[in-house]
Amino acid sequence: MHPLLLHGFGTSVRVSGHVLEVSNGTDGGRETFAAHQLPFDSVVVEGNSGTI
C-alpha cells in the first residue's frame, strides 16, 4: 500500500486538466502528477483543515 498523506495547515488537492496538483500551504511547495501515472493507491487526510 502506498498512500498519499495530506497533513498540515492549508494543504490542498485539485485536478487541473489531466493533472493532480498537491499544494502545501505552510511552505508553498507544490507537486503535480499526470492522471495515469499516480504512484498512490489511496489518500489519507490528517488534520482538521485543508481543501480537497
PQR file of N, CA, C, O and H, with PARSE charges and radii, in Angstrom:
ATOM      1  N   MET A   1       0.849  -1.185   0.000 -0.4000 1.5000
ATOM      2  CA  MET A   1       0.000   0.000   0.000 -0.0000 2.0000
ATOM      3  C   MET A   1       0.889   1.242   0.000  0.5500 1.7000
ATOM      4  O   MET A   1       1.833   1.339   0.783 -0.5500 1.4000
ATOM      5  N   HIS A   2       0.584   2.168  -0.868 -0.4000 1.5000
ATOM      6  CA  HIS A   2       1.342   3.423  -0.977 -0.0000 2.0000
ATOM      7  C   HIS A   2       0.355   4.591  -0.985  0.5500 1.7000
ATOM      8  O   HIS A   2      -0.105   5.005  -2.050 -0.5500 1.4000
ATOM      9  H   HIS A   2      -0.184   2.088  -1.504  0.4000 1.0000
ATOM     10  N   PRO A   3       0.019   5.136   0.218 -0.5600 1.5000
ATOM     11  CA  PRO A   3      -0.968   6.232   0.277  0.2800 2.0000
ATOM     12  C   PRO A   3      -0.341   7.602   0.048  0.5500 1.7000
ATOM     13  O   PRO A   3       0.853   7.804   0.269 -0.5500 1.4000
ATOM     14  N   LEU A   4      -1.170   8.531  -0.397 -0.4000 1.5000
ATOM     15  CA  LEU A   4      -0.823   9.951  -0.445 -0.0000 2.0000
ATOM     16  C   LEU A   4      -1.288  10.522   0.885  0.5500 1.7000
ATOM     17  O   LEU A   4      -2.489  10.544   1.151 -0.5500 1.4000
ATOM     18  H   LEU A   4      -2.140   8.367  -0.576  0.4000 1.0000
ATOM     19  N   LEU A   5      -0.367  10.988   1.732 -0.4000 1.5000
ATOM     20  CA  LEU A   5      -0.693  11.523   3.049 -0.0000 2.0000
ATOM     21  C   LEU A   5      -0.754  13.040   2.971  0.5500 1.7000
ATOM     22  O   LEU A   5       0.222  13.694   2.605 -0.5500 1.4000
ATOM     23  H   LEU A   5       0.610  10.970   1.516  0.4000 1.0000
ATOM     24  N   LEU A   6      -1.911  13.593   3.318 -0.4000 1.5000
ATOM     25  CA  LEU A   6      -2.119  15.041   3.327 -0.0000 2.0000
ATOM     26  C   LEU A   6      -2.224  15.505   4.769  0.5500 1.7000
ATOM     27  O   LEU A   6      -3.105  15.058   5.504 -0.5500 1.4000
ATOM     28  H   LEU A   6      -2.704  13.061   3.615  0.4000 1.0000
ATOM     29  N   HIS A   7      -1.335  16.397   5.178 -0.4000 1.5000
ATOM     30  CA  HIS A   7      -1.396  16.930   6.539 -0.0000 2.0000
ATOM     31  C   HIS A   7      -0.779  18.316   6.552  0.5500 1.7000
ATOM     32  O   HIS A   7       0.009  18.663   5.672 -0.5500 1.4000
ATOM     33  H   HIS A   7      -0.620  16.760   4.580  0.4000 1.0000
ATOM     34  N   GLY A   8      -1.133  19.092   7.535 -0.4000 1.5000
ATOM     35  CA  GLY A   8      -0.604  20.443   7.672 -0.0000 2.0000
ATOM     36  C   GLY A   8      -1.631  21.480   7.281  0.5500 1.7000
ATOM     37  O   GLY A   8      -2.540  21.209   6.496 -0.5500 1.4000
ATOM     38  H   GLY A   8      -1.773  18.810   8.250  0.4000 1.0000
ATOM     39  N   PHE A   9      -1.480  22.662   7.831 -0.4000 1.5000
ATOM     40  CA  PHE A   9      -2.405  23.765   7.588 -0.0000 2.0000
ATOM     41  C   PHE A   9      -2.313  24.224   6.140  0.5500 1.7000
ATOM     42  O   PHE A   9      -1.218  24.443   5.623 -0.5500 1.4000
ATOM     43  H   PHE A   9      -0.742  22.881   8.469  0.4000 1.0000
ATOM     44  N   GLY A  10      -3.456  24.368   5.489 -0.4000 1.5000
ATOM     45  CA  GLY A  10      -3.508  24.902   4.139 -0.0000 2.0000
ATOM     46  C   GLY A  10      -3.190  23.922   3.033  0.5500 1.7000
ATOM     47  O   GLY A  10      -3.019  24.335   1.886 -0.5500 1.4000
ATOM     48  H   GLY A  10      -4.345  24.189   5.910  0.4000 1.0000
ATOM     49  N   THR A  11      -3.104  22.642   3.335 -0.4000 1.5000
ATOM     50  CA  THR A  11      -2.851  21.639   2.306 -0.0000 2.0000
ATOM     51  C   THR A  11      -4.051  21.535   1.388  0.5500 1.7000
ATOM     52  O   THR A  11      -5.192  21.554   1.849 -0.5500 1.4000
ATOM     53  H   THR A  11      -3.243  22.307   4.267  0.4000 1.0000
ATOM     54  N   SER A  12      -3.803  21.425   0.083 -0.4000 1.5000
ATOM     55  CA  SER A  12      -4.919  21.313  -0.848 -0.0000 2.0000
ATOM     56  C   SER A  12      -4.590  20.335  -1.971  0.5500 1.7000
ATOM     57  O   SER A  12      -3.427  20.110  -2.305 -0.5500 1.4000
ATOM     58  H   SER A  12      -2.877  21.410  -0.292  0.4000 1.0000
ATOM     59  N   VAL A  13      -5.640  19.765  -2.541 -0.4000 1.5000
ATOM     60  CA  VAL A  13      -5.545  18.855  -3.679 -0.0000 2.0000
ATOM     61  C   VAL A  13      -6.567  19.308  -4.697  0.5500 1.7000
ATOM     62  O   VAL A  13      -7.718  19.573  -4.349 -0.5500 1.4000
ATOM     63  H   VAL A  13      -6.585  19.948  -2.269  0.4000 1.0000
ATOM     64  N   ARG A  14      -6.149  19.403  -5.977 -0.4000 1.5000
ATOM     65  CA  ARG A  14      -7.088  19.781  -7.023 -0.0000 2.0000
ATOM     66  C   ARG A  14      -6.691  19.108  -8.324  0.5500 1.7000
ATOM     67  O   ARG A  14      -5.545  18.701  -8.515 -0.5500 1.4000
ATOM     68  H   ARG A  14      -5.214  19.188  -6.259  0.4000 1.0000
ATOM     69  N   VAL A  15      -7.666  19.002  -9.212 -0.4000 1.5000
ATOM     70  CA  VAL A  15      -7.429  18.470 -10.542 -0.0000 2.0000
ATOM     71  C   VAL A  15      -7.518  19.629 -11.520  0.5500 1.7000
ATOM     72  O   VAL A  15      -8.501  20.371 -11.532 -0.5500 1.4000
ATOM     73  H   VAL A  15      -8.597  19.333  -9.057  0.4000 1.0000
ATOM     74  N   SER A  16      -6.494  19.777 -12.332 -0.4000 1.5000
ATOM     75  CA  SER A  16      -6.453  20.822 -13.337 -0.0000 2.0000
ATOM     76  C   SER A  16      -6.131  20.153 -14.669  0.5500 1.7000
ATOM     77  O   SER A  16      -5.007  19.704 -14.890 -0.5500 1.4000
ATOM     78  H   SER A  16      -5.696  19.175 -12.322  0.4000 1.0000
ATOM     79  N   GLY A  17      -7.120  20.089 -15.551 -0.4000 1.5000
ATOM     80  CA  GLY A  17      -6.935  19.359 -16.798 -0.0000 2.0000
ATOM     81  C   GLY A  17      -6.806  17.875 -16.500  0.5500 1.7000
ATOM     82  O   GLY A  17      -7.726  17.270 -15.950 -0.5500 1.4000
ATOM     83  H   GLY A  17      -8.034  20.454 -15.371  0.4000 1.0000
ATOM     84  N   HIS A  18      -5.693  17.291 -16.852 -0.4000 1.5000
ATOM     85  CA  HIS A  18      -5.444  15.874 -16.571 -0.0000 2.0000
ATOM     86  C   HIS A  18      -4.308  15.703 -15.565  0.5500 1.7000
ATOM     87  O   HIS A  18      -3.582  14.709 -15.589 -0.5500 1.4000
ATOM     88  H   HIS A  18      -4.945  17.782 -17.299  0.4000 1.0000
ATOM     89  N   VAL A  19      -4.170  16.696 -14.675 -0.4000 1.5000
ATOM     90  CA  VAL A  19      -3.072  16.697 -13.714 -0.0000 2.0000
ATOM     91  C   VAL A  19      -3.617  16.857 -12.297  0.5500 1.7000
ATOM     92  O   VAL A  19      -4.489  17.691 -12.053 -0.5500 1.4000
ATOM     93  H   VAL A  19      -4.760  17.503 -14.655  0.4000 1.0000
ATOM     94  N   LEU A  20      -3.103  16.058 -11.369 -0.4000 1.5000
ATOM     95  CA  LEU A  20      -3.424  16.191  -9.955 -0.0000 2.0000
ATOM     96  C   LEU A  20      -2.382  17.118  -9.338  0.5500 1.7000
ATOM     97  O   LEU A  20      -1.183  16.862  -9.449 -0.5500 1.4000
ATOM     98  H   LEU A  20      -2.395  15.380 -11.567  0.4000 1.0000
ATOM     99  N   GLU A  21      -2.831  18.196  -8.687 -0.4000 1.5000
ATOM    100  CA  GLU A  21      -1.928  19.153  -8.046 -0.0000 2.0000
ATOM    101  C   GLU A  21      -2.094  19.076  -6.535  0.5500 1.7000
ATOM    102  O   GLU A  21      -3.201  19.216  -6.017 -0.5500 1.4000
ATOM    103  H   GLU A  21      -3.805  18.404  -8.598  0.4000 1.0000
ATOM    104  N   VAL A  22      -0.992  18.854  -5.835 -0.4000 1.5000
ATOM    105  CA  VAL A  22      -0.984  18.790  -4.375 -0.0000 2.0000
ATOM    106  C   VAL A  22      -0.139  19.959  -3.887  0.5500 1.7000
ATOM    107  O   VAL A  22       1.037  20.065  -4.235 -0.5500 1.4000
ATOM    108  H   VAL A  22      -0.092  18.740  -6.256  0.4000 1.0000
ATOM    109  N   SER A  23      -0.740  20.846  -3.073 -0.4000 1.5000
ATOM    110  CA  SER A  23      -0.043  22.035  -2.571 -0.0000 2.0000
ATOM    111  C   SER A  23       0.060  21.975  -1.060  0.5500 1.7000
ATOM    112  O   SER A  23      -0.858  21.527  -0.373 -0.5500 1.4000
ATOM    113  H   SER A  23      -1.695  20.760  -2.790  0.4000 1.0000
ATOM    114  N   ASN A  24       1.200  22.435  -0.557 -0.4000 1.5000
ATOM    115  CA  ASN A  24       1.425  22.512   0.879 -0.0000 2.0000
ATOM    116  C   ASN A  24       1.366  23.983   1.266  0.5500 1.7000
ATOM    117  O   ASN A  24       2.196  24.776   0.820 -0.5500 1.4000
ATOM    118  H   ASN A  24       1.946  22.798  -1.115  0.4000 1.0000
ATOM    119  N   GLY A  25       0.399  24.351   2.086 -0.4000 1.5000
ATOM    120  CA  GLY A  25       0.200  25.744   2.451 -0.0000 2.0000
ATOM    121  C   GLY A  25       1.255  26.313   3.368  0.5500 1.7000
ATOM    122  O   GLY A  25       1.437  27.531   3.390 -0.5500 1.4000
ATOM    123  H   GLY A  25      -0.275  23.707   2.448  0.4000 1.0000
ATOM    124  N   THR A  26       1.962  25.492   4.131 -0.4000 1.5000
ATOM    125  CA  THR A  26       2.928  26.012   5.094 -0.0000 2.0000
ATOM    126  C   THR A  26       4.232  26.440   4.442  0.5500 1.7000
ATOM    127  O   THR A  26       4.802  27.457   4.837 -0.5500 1.4000
ATOM    128  H   THR A  26       1.814  24.503   4.114  0.4000 1.0000
ATOM    129  N   ASP A  27       4.723  25.697   3.456 -0.4000 1.5000
ATOM    130  CA  ASP A  27       5.993  26.082   2.838 -0.0000 2.0000
ATOM    131  C   ASP A  27       5.860  26.468   1.363  0.5500 1.7000
ATOM    132  O   ASP A  27       6.857  26.777   0.711 -0.5500 1.4000
ATOM    133  H   ASP A  27       4.260  24.871   3.135  0.4000 1.0000
ATOM    134  N   GLY A  28       4.640  26.451   0.841 -0.4000 1.5000
ATOM    135  CA  GLY A  28       4.409  26.860  -0.537 -0.0000 2.0000
ATOM    136  C   GLY A  28       4.815  25.844  -1.580  0.5500 1.7000
ATOM    137  O   GLY A  28       4.802  26.146  -2.773 -0.5500 1.4000
ATOM    138  H   GLY A  28       3.830  26.200   1.371  0.4000 1.0000
ATOM    139  N   GLY A  29       5.178  24.636  -1.153 -0.4000 1.5000
ATOM    140  CA  GLY A  29       5.582  23.595  -2.097 -0.0000 2.0000
ATOM    141  C   GLY A  29       4.399  23.055  -2.891  0.5500 1.7000
ATOM    142  O   GLY A  29       3.264  23.062  -2.414 -0.5500 1.4000
ATOM    143  H   GLY A  29       5.188  24.390  -0.183  0.4000 1.0000
ATOM    144  N   ARG A  30       4.676  22.586  -4.111 -0.4000 1.5000
ATOM    145  CA  ARG A  30       3.607  22.037  -4.950 -0.0000 2.0000
ATOM    146  C   ARG A  30       4.162  20.895  -5.790  0.5500 1.7000
ATOM    147  O   ARG A  30       5.250  20.992  -6.357 -0.5500 1.4000
ATOM    148  H   ARG A  30       5.598  22.581  -4.498  0.4000 1.0000
ATOM    149  N   GLU A  31       3.393  19.810  -5.861 -0.4000 1.5000
ATOM    150  CA  GLU A  31       3.763  18.674  -6.698 -0.0000 2.0000
ATOM    151  C   GLU A  31       2.628  18.403  -7.667  0.5500 1.7000
ATOM    152  O   GLU A  31       1.461  18.609  -7.336 -0.5500 1.4000
ATOM    153  H   GLU A  31       2.508  19.731  -5.401  0.4000 1.0000
ATOM    154  N   THR A  32       2.966  17.941  -8.862 -0.4000 1.5000
ATOM    155  CA  THR A  32       1.958  17.592  -9.850 -0.0000 2.0000
ATOM    156  C   THR A  32       2.188  16.157 -10.314  0.5500 1.7000
ATOM    157  O   THR A  32       3.319  15.677 -10.381 -0.5500 1.4000
ATOM    158  H   THR A  32       3.915  17.774  -9.131  0.4000 1.0000
ATOM    159  N   PHE A  33       1.071  15.483 -10.635 -0.4000 1.5000
ATOM    160  CA  PHE A  33       1.114  14.097 -11.077 -0.0000 2.0000
ATOM    161  C   PHE A  33       0.203  13.932 -12.281  0.5500 1.7000
ATOM    162  O   PHE A  33      -0.938  14.393 -12.263 -0.5500 1.4000
ATOM    163  H   PHE A  33       0.152  15.874 -10.581  0.4000 1.0000
ATOM    164  N   ALA A  34       0.695  13.283 -13.323 -0.4000 1.5000
ATOM    165  CA  ALA A  34      -0.125  13.005 -14.504 -0.0000 2.0000
ATOM    166  C   ALA A  34      -1.228  12.022 -14.130  0.5500 1.7000
ATOM    167  O   ALA A  34      -1.050  11.180 -13.250 -0.5500 1.4000
ATOM    168  H   ALA A  34       1.623  12.909 -13.337  0.4000 1.0000
ATOM    169  N   ALA A  35      -2.371  12.138 -14.811 -0.4000 1.5000
ATOM    170  CA  ALA A  35      -3.563  11.368 -14.463 -0.0000 2.0000
ATOM    171  C   ALA A  35      -3.330   9.858 -14.449  0.5500 1.7000
ATOM    172  O   ALA A  35      -3.828   9.182 -13.548 -0.5500 1.4000
ATOM    173  H   ALA A  35      -2.515  12.822 -15.526  0.4000 1.0000
ATOM    174  N   HIS A  36      -2.616   9.323 -15.384 -0.4000 1.5000
ATOM    175  CA  HIS A  36      -2.440   7.878 -15.467 -0.0000 2.0000
ATOM    176  C   HIS A  36      -1.113   7.404 -14.893  0.5500 1.7000
ATOM    177  O   HIS A  36      -0.722   6.256 -15.101 -0.5500 1.4000
ATOM    178  H   HIS A  36      -2.212   9.872 -16.115  0.4000 1.0000
ATOM    179  N   GLN A  37      -0.420   8.276 -14.176 -0.4000 1.5000
ATOM    180  CA  GLN A  37       0.869   7.913 -13.602 -0.0000 2.0000
ATOM    181  C   GLN A  37       0.932   8.217 -12.110  0.5500 1.7000
ATOM    182  O   GLN A  37       1.982   8.598 -11.592 -0.5500 1.4000
ATOM    183  H   GLN A  37      -0.737   9.209 -14.008  0.4000 1.0000
ATOM    184  N   LEU A  38      -0.194   8.047 -11.419 -0.4000 1.5000
ATOM    185  CA  LEU A  38      -0.230   8.312  -9.980 -0.0000 2.0000
ATOM    186  C   LEU A  38       0.452   7.171  -9.229  0.5500 1.7000
ATOM    187  O   LEU A  38       0.095   6.009  -9.425 -0.5500 1.4000
ATOM    188  H   LEU A  38      -1.047   7.737 -11.839  0.4000 1.0000
ATOM    189  N   PRO A  39       1.421   7.477  -8.379 -0.5600 1.5000
ATOM    190  CA  PRO A  39       2.105   6.429  -7.625  0.2800 2.0000
ATOM    191  C   PRO A  39       1.376   6.037  -6.330  0.5500 1.7000
ATOM    192  O   PRO A  39       1.930   5.302  -5.513 -0.5500 1.4000
ATOM    193  N   PHE A  40       0.147   6.520  -6.139 -0.4000 1.5000
ATOM    194  CA  PHE A  40      -0.599   6.290  -4.900 -0.0000 2.0000
ATOM    195  C   PHE A  40      -1.789   5.379  -5.147  0.5500 1.7000
ATOM    196  O   PHE A  40      -2.370   5.380  -6.232 -0.5500 1.4000
ATOM    197  H   PHE A  40      -0.303   7.117  -6.803  0.4000 1.0000
ATOM    198  N   ASP A  41      -2.146   4.601  -4.131 -0.4000 1.5000
ATOM    199  CA  ASP A  41      -3.332   3.763  -4.254 -0.0000 2.0000
ATOM    200  C   ASP A  41      -4.460   4.208  -3.324  0.5500 1.7000
ATOM    201  O   ASP A  41      -5.552   3.642  -3.364 -0.5500 1.4000
ATOM    202  H   ASP A  41      -1.674   4.600  -3.250  0.4000 1.0000
ATOM    203  N   SER A  42      -4.202   5.227  -2.481 -0.4000 1.5000
ATOM    204  CA  SER A  42      -5.230   5.773  -1.598 -0.0000 2.0000
ATOM    205  C   SER A  42      -4.800   7.163  -1.142  0.5500 1.7000
ATOM    206  O   SER A  42      -3.654   7.566  -1.336 -0.5500 1.4000
ATOM    207  H   SER A  42      -3.314   5.687  -2.449  0.4000 1.0000
ATOM    208  N   VAL A  43      -5.745   7.895  -0.529 -0.4000 1.5000
ATOM    209  CA  VAL A  43      -5.476   9.233   0.003 -0.0000 2.0000
ATOM    210  C   VAL A  43      -5.870   9.245   1.473  0.5500 1.7000
ATOM    211  O   VAL A  43      -6.978   8.844   1.827 -0.5500 1.4000
ATOM    212  H   VAL A  43      -6.676   7.568  -0.371  0.4000 1.0000
ATOM    213  N   VAL A  44      -4.968   9.703   2.321 -0.4000 1.5000
ATOM    214  CA  VAL A  44      -5.222   9.811   3.761 -0.0000 2.0000
ATOM    215  C   VAL A  44      -5.124  11.283   4.131  0.5500 1.7000
ATOM    216  O   VAL A  44      -4.107  11.922   3.861 -0.5500 1.4000
ATOM    217  H   VAL A  44      -4.067  10.028   2.033  0.4000 1.0000
ATOM    218  N   VAL A  45      -6.174  11.829   4.749 -0.4000 1.5000
ATOM    219  CA  VAL A  45      -6.200  13.220   5.174 -0.0000 2.0000
ATOM    220  C   VAL A  45      -6.082  13.242   6.695  0.5500 1.7000
ATOM    221  O   VAL A  45      -6.901  12.652   7.398 -0.5500 1.4000
ATOM    222  H   VAL A  45      -7.000  11.310   4.968  0.4000 1.0000
ATOM    223  N   GLU A  46      -5.052  13.929   7.195 -0.4000 1.5000
ATOM    224  CA  GLU A  46      -4.816  14.025   8.633 -0.0000 2.0000
ATOM    225  C   GLU A  46      -4.903  15.499   9.022  0.5500 1.7000
ATOM    226  O   GLU A  46      -4.219  16.332   8.427 -0.5500 1.4000
ATOM    227  H   GLU A  46      -4.386  14.409   6.624  0.4000 1.0000
ATOM    228  N   GLY A  47      -5.711  15.824   9.983 -0.4000 1.5000
ATOM    229  CA  GLY A  47      -5.840  17.203  10.441 -0.0000 2.0000
ATOM    230  C   GLY A  47      -7.288  17.667  10.344  0.5500 1.7000
ATOM    231  O   GLY A  47      -8.194  16.885  10.053 -0.5500 1.4000
ATOM    232  H   GLY A  47      -6.266  15.147  10.466  0.4000 1.0000
ATOM    233  N   ASN A  48      -7.481  18.954  10.595 -0.4000 1.5000
ATOM    234  CA  ASN A  48      -8.842  19.474  10.614 -0.0000 2.0000
ATOM    235  C   ASN A  48      -9.024  20.695   9.723  0.5500 1.7000
ATOM    236  O   ASN A  48      -9.992  21.437   9.888 -0.5500 1.4000
ATOM    237  H   ASN A  48      -6.745  19.588  10.832  0.4000 1.0000
ATOM    238  N   SER A  49      -8.102  20.917   8.772 -0.4000 1.5000
ATOM    239  CA  SER A  49      -8.306  21.991   7.812 -0.0000 2.0000
ATOM    240  C   SER A  49      -7.606  21.631   6.514  0.5500 1.7000
ATOM    241  O   SER A  49      -6.686  20.813   6.493 -0.5500 1.4000
ATOM    242  H   SER A  49      -7.316  20.314   8.638  0.4000 1.0000
ATOM    243  N   GLY A  50      -8.051  22.248   5.436 -0.4000 1.5000
ATOM    244  CA  GLY A  50      -7.490  21.991   4.115 -0.0000 2.0000
ATOM    245  C   GLY A  50      -8.595  21.950   3.083  0.5500 1.7000
ATOM    246  O   GLY A  50      -9.768  22.117   3.416 -0.5500 1.4000
ATOM    247  H   GLY A  50      -8.798  22.912   5.453  0.4000 1.0000
ATOM    248  N   THR A  51      -8.230  21.730   1.838 -0.4000 1.5000
ATOM    249  CA  THR A  51      -9.201  21.715   0.744 -0.0000 2.0000
ATOM    250  C   THR A  51      -8.939  20.519  -0.158  0.5500 1.7000
ATOM    251  O   THR A  51      -7.799  20.229  -0.523 -0.5500 1.4000
ATOM    252  H   THR A  51      -7.277  21.594   1.568  0.4000 1.0000
ATOM    253  N   ILE A  52     -10.023  19.831  -0.509 -0.4000 1.5000
ATOM    254  CA  ILE A  52      -9.940  18.749  -1.490 -0.0000 2.0000
ATOM    255  C   ILE A  52     -10.919  19.070  -2.592  0.5500 1.7000
ATOM    256  O   ILE A  52     -11.043  18.306  -3.550 -0.5500 1.4000
ATOM    257  H   ILE A  52     -10.949  20.066  -0.213  0.4000 1.0000
TER
END
